[in-house]
């Protein structure tokens, strides 16, 4: 018995020593990173001081830029500009913990952005015409990074500890700490934008907003447009070309209030019409393969067959199915080494969630959401967040404590993680003092 207990004791001590060595290694890496960041900052400060002593322009431009436009232009050409936020986000996410890492993870999340009156005398004028767009790009600052240092290699949570270059990820720890996200524009009231599908926490400084235009921002739309122009240009039969123009005219496509079964089938099949699909089938049956070894041969063959057949074979790029037809991404983005988690609620958590009133409710006796429209939207948001596993790699792999806390709108969520699932055990209203602190930030 004594030998067994002694061996067990030695084994535990060995495990503790291993953990201590790992922690010491992490501390050394953090110290080395801090030293490198300190050296970079000192070098930057020295460079700035040298420029100020030589030219004495930076101070004069910062005091009266309108009186020295040439100095301002020189700083702009050098990329040394002083940015000012156009506004600050009000979001259903109060803290980083539990905030989705990408906007598509939680489509029911909501936020608002009010244009600061210090930017424009009439901030609502700057939003005229933006209501014609359904989505907008938001350029913001990662103001909660906690430090300015960054590393060339990072560990994305979806890679479960594997390192890749920082510029191949969307890590917030970057040299300039700038973020870019796509949000759905629900409506505009005066100088305020109401958004959904956001992944930004409350108080985030926004530097700029731009409309999302698929024709310019989506490789798929650009490829479809190029393919359409190629088919029209390669077809020598004026009758067929006219029919193709009519088929692709957006005004004619919108004349019918109810889409036909053929058009709805085309939408479900990735935007291809029946003519394209039949042409692809014919091409496959003729050549016995879906992709040609020589794309130029397919293009020439499509041009020659256009004048003699009523169907036009699509170009090789249109023969590629799925998102890969238009762009290429890292394989781990769509097939990460970690799987989505199942999300469940305890009976008590479901009852506590029912106590919350929607954001537009006039009931003052119940806790009320500020952004979410009710229980269903809250459940959808919680499931989306937990299914993607918001924990860091370190917490997921090294921490024994499986409890996890995060805030969604005006609710504090408590959950725990098991093998392949996350369970919500408590939902309670956020304290009024915490809400006040969030509004101040």
N, C-alpha and C positions, 0 to 999 in steps of 0.2 A: 504493500500500500504506500509506504513511504517513497519507494522508487518511482511509482506512478505519479504521485503528487509532485515530486521534485521535477520530473520530466515535464509535467504540465506547466509548472511554474516557469521553467526555463523556456518553454515554447512561448508563453505569454510575454516574458521579458524580451525575447527575440522579436516578436511582433511589434512591441512598443518601440524597440530600438529602430526597427525598420521605418516605422511611422515618423519617428523623430528625425531620422536621417533625411527622409523625404521632405519634411517641413523645413529643415535647415537648408536643403537644396533650393526649395522654393524661395526662402528668405534671401539667399544669396543671389538668386536670379532677380528678385525685386530690387535688391540693393544695387546690383549692376545696372539694371534699367534706370533706376533713379540717378545714378552717377552719369550715365550717358545723356539722360535728359537734361541734367544740370549743366553738363558741358555744352550741349546744343544751345540752351538758353543763354549761357554766358557768351558764347560765340555770337549769337544773334544780337545781344545787347551791345557787345563790343563793336560789331559792324554798324549798328544804328548810331552809336556815339561817334564813330569815325566819320560817318556821312554828315552828321549834324555839325561837327567841327569843321569839316571841309567846305560845306556849301551853306550851312545855316538856313536851309530852306524849309525843312520839315516843320519847324516851329511857326514860321511866318505863314505857311499855308494852312496850318491847323487853326490859327487865330482868325485869318481873313482870307478864305479861299477865293472869294469873288474878286479880291484885289490882286491876286496873283494867279491868274488862270494858267499861265505857262508852267508854274511849279506844280499845280494840281494835275495838269496833263502829263507831266514827267512822272509823277508818282503813279498815275493810272497806267502808264505804259510799263512801268516796272512791276506792276501787280501789287503795289503796297498801298492799299486803300483801307479806309476806315469804314466798316460796315455798321449800319444801324438797323435794328429789327423793325419791320413794318407792323408788327403786332405780336401778341403772345397767345398761345393756344389755351383754350379752356376745354378740358377733356374728361371723359369718364374714367381715365386712368390717372390716379393721383401720384403714384410712385412707379419706379422702374420695375419693381417686383410684380410679376404677373402680366406686364404689358406685352402684347404680341410683338414678335420680332419682325413680322411682315404684315402689311395691311390686309392681305387676302385671308389671313388666318381667322380674323374675327370681323365679318362683314357687318355685324349688328352694332359694333362700337360707334360711338358718336362724339363729336367735338364741334367747337365753334371757334372762329377767328375774327376778331374785330380789328380793323385797320386803325392803327394809331393816328390820332389827329395831328401829331407833330410831323408826320410824313407829308401829308397833304392838307391844305386848308379845308377842302371838301373831300374827305376820304371816300364818300359814297360815289363820287364821280369816277374814281379809278376803277370801279367795279362795273361800270356800264358796259354791256355786251357780254360779260362773263356768264350771264344766266343762259346763254345759248349753248354752253358746254355742259356735259354730264360729269366730267372728271377734271381734276386739276393736279398739276405737279406742285409739291410743296418742298421748298428748299429751307432747311432749318439747321439749328446748331445743337449738337449733343452737349447740352449744358450741365448734365449730371454725370459726366465721365469721372469726375473726382480727381483727375490728373491730366496733365498735358502730354505726358510721355506716351509713346506708342512703339510697337515692335513690328519688324518686317514680316514676321510669321505669327499667325494667330490660330486659335483652335475654335472653329465654328461649332456651336452646340450640336448641330445635325451630323457632324462628323465624329462626334463622341470621343474627342481627344486628339484626333489626327491634325497635324499642322499643315497649313497652306499659306500662301502669300496674302498679305492683308488686302492687296488690290484685287484679288480674286474672290473677295468676300464683301459682305455689307457690314462688317464690324464697325461699331461706333468709335473705336479707338484708332483714329487716323491722324495723319500729320496736321490736318486743318479742321478736324472734328465736324465736318459738314455732313448733313443727312439729306436724303432725297426720298420722298414717298409719294404714292399716288392715292388720292382720296376722291370719293364720290361727292359731288356737289349737290346737296339736297335742295337748297334754296338760298336766296340772298335777301336779307332784310336791312335796308339802309347801308351801313358800313360794316355789316357782319355777315360772314359766310358760315353756313350751317353744313357740316360735313358728316360723312359716315364712312365706315371701313377704314378707320385710322389706326395707326400704331405709334402715336405720339402722346407723351405724358403732359399733364397740365403744367403751364408755365413755360413751355418750350418757346424760345425766341425764333420767330419765322423771319427769314431774310428776304424771301421772294416767293411769288406764286406765278404759275404759268398754265395756260389751258392745255389739256391733253388732246392732241390731234392725231388720231390713228394713221392718217395718210402720211404723216411725217415721223411719228414716234413708234409705229409698229412695223417691223420687217415683213410681217404677213401681208399687210395692206399694200406695202410697196411692191412686193413680189406679185400679188394678184394684179395690180395695175400694170406692171411691166409685162406680165403674161398676156393680159388683155390687149395691150398695144401691139405685142408681137404677133398675136393671132390675126389682128386686123391688118397689120402691115404685110404679113406673109400670104394672105388670101387674095388671089387675083380675080375671083368671081365677084362682081359688084353686087349681085343679088344676095349671095351668102353674106358678104361683108355688111350689107345694109341690115340683114336680119340679125347679125351679131351685134350691131350697134343698137338696134331696138331692144334686144334682149338685155343689154348691159346699161341702158339708159335709166338712171335712178328715178327720173321724174315719171317715166312710164311704169316703173315697178311700183310706185306709190299710188297709182291711180286706182287700184283695186283696194277696197277697204278690207276685204277678207282674202287672205292668201289661199291660193289653190293647194290641193294636196300635193301637186308636183313641186310647187315652190317650197312648201314646208318640208318635203322630203329632201330638197336640195339643201336647205338650211341644216338639216340634221346630218347630212353627209359631208359637212365641212365647207359649205359654200359652193360646191360643184353643181352645175346644172346637168340635166340628163344627157345633153349632147357631149359634154366633156367625159362623163362616165362611160358612155358607149364608145367614144373614141379611144379611151384608155383600154377598154376590154378588147377592142379590135386590134389595137397596137400590140397588146399582150399575146393574143391568139396568133397574130401574124409572125411575130418575132420570137415567141416562146420565152420572153423574159420581160420583166417589168422595167428594168433600168438598162439602158444601152451603155456599152463600153465607150462609145464615142458620142458625146452629146451633140456634136455638130451634125452627125448623120441624122439624128432624130429631128433636128431643126430643118435640115434640107428636105427630109422625107415628108415632114408636116407641110412644108410649103408646096411640094409637088402634088401631094394628095388633096390639098385644099381646092385646087382647080378642077379636080375630077370626081370628087365625092361630096356628098351633102354633109358629112361630119368631118370635123377638123381635129386631128390628133393633137393633144396637148403637148406643150414643151416638156423637156425632162424634169424641170423644176416642179411642175404640177403633178408629176407622177410620183412624187414623194408624199407619203401620207403623214398626217400628224404635225405637231409643232416643229419637228425637225426639218420640215420643208422650208422654213423661213429663217431660222436662227439655230445656233448651237450653244449649248450650255454644258456645264460640268455634270457628269453623270450622277454625282452624289446629291445634287439638288432635287432630282426627281426620285432617286432611289437611295436614300440615306441609310446608314447602317443601323439606325434606330427606327422602330415602328411606332405608329400613332397609338395613343393610349385609349382604352375604354374609360368613359367617365360615368360615374354613378353618384347618386345622392342618398344620404340617409333619410329616414322618415322625418326626423326632427329638422334637418336642413330644408326639406321641402316645405314643411309647415312655416319655418321662419321666413322663407322666401315669399310665401303667400302674403305675409304681413306687409310687404312693401307695396305702396301705391304707385301708379304710373306717373311720369313727369308732368302730365297735364291734369292731374287730379287735384281737386280742391279740398280733399280730406286732410285736415291738419292734425288729426289724432294719430294717424299711421305714419311710419317712416316713408318718405317719398323719394323716388329716383329723381335725379337732376337731368339726366340725358336719356336714359332708357325708357321705352314706352310701356313696359309692363313685365310680368313674370316670364312670359315666353321669350322675349328678347333677352332677358337676363340669363335664362337657362341656356339659350343658344350661345351667348357670349362666353359664359363660364365653360361650357363644353368645348368650344373652339380653342380657348386659351389652354385648358388643361390637356386636351388631346394632343397638342403640339409639344407638351412637356416644357414649361417655361423655366425649369431649373437649369443652372449652369452645369457644365461638365464636371467640375470639382464637386459640386453638391450632389450630383447624381451618382457619382462613382465612389466618393470618399467619405461622405457624411453619413453617420448612422441614423441621425434624426430625420425621419421621413415626413414630418409635419411641414406644411408649407402655408404661408400666409400671403395674401395679396388683397388689394382694394379694387373694387369695380364700382364706379359711380359712387353712390353713397352707402355701399355695403362692404363690410370687412368679411372676407372669405377665408375659412380655415379648411384645409384638406390634408390628406395624406396619400402617399404614393406606395403602391404595392407592385408586384411583378406584372407589368402589362396593363395596369389600371390606375386611376386616380379617383378618390372618393371624397366628396364634399361632406364635411361633418358639421359645419356651423356657418350660419349666415346672420350677421348682426349689423345693425345700423352703425355707421361711422359716428364717432363722438362729435358734437358740435364744435368743440375746440379744434379738432383735426380739420374739419371742413373750413374753418376760418383761416387756418394756416395755409391750406391749399389755395384758397382764393387770394391770399396775400402774395403767394409766389407767382 
